[in-house]
């Protein structure tokens, strides 16, 4: 299969049917299974990031912003 490495490390297929016969036989179930696996992995990753505490530096910045809003009101 002709694959190319894109910026960011993502593998993409090359030209459709480039040097291959019978690529139309690609099963949709396989594609759906791959999409499901990717989706599940991304959800696990984002859930883990969302559950992390906010760093103290960010909280200090947010408190400064909130203080300025109160002073402007």
N, C-alpha and C positions, 0 to 999 in steps of 0.2 A: 504494500500500500504506500502510495506516495504521500508522505507527511512532511510538514514544514514546521519549524519552531518559530512561533511568533514572539514578539516582545512580551515580556512577562512570563515566559516559560510555558505558554499554552500551545499544545500540539493541535494543528489543524490539518485537515485533509488537503492534498494538493488539488490539481485540476480534476474535475469530475471525470471518472473513467480513464484517467491518464495511465496508459500502459496496462490496464487491467481489463479482463473480460469478466462478465458476470457480476458486476458490482450492484446490479439491480436486485440481486437476491438477498441484500442486507435485510435482516429481520427487524421489523418495528419493535418486537418485544425486547430485543437486545438493547435498542436505543432507549426505550422506556425504562428498562432496568438500570441502565447507566445514569439516566436523568434522575431516577429515584435515589440512587446511591449518592449522587452528588448533592442533591437537595438535602438528604438526611445529614450528610457530613457538614454542609454549610450551616444547617440549623443547630447542630451540636456545637459547632465553633462559635457562632454568634450568641447562643445561649450562655456559653461559658464566659464570653467577654462581657455580656450584659450583667452577669452575676458578680463580677469583680467590683471591689469598692472603688469609689472615685478617689483619685490621688489627692493628697493634702494641698498640693500646689493649685490644682484645679478648683478645689473648694474655696481657697483663699481668693482666687480671681472672681469666682461667682459671688462671694460675700462682698467684695469691693464693688462689683457691678450693682448688686442689690442696694448697697449703701448709697451709691450715687443716685439711683432711681428714687430712693426715699428723700434725699436732699433736694432733688429737683421738683418733687411733688408739692 
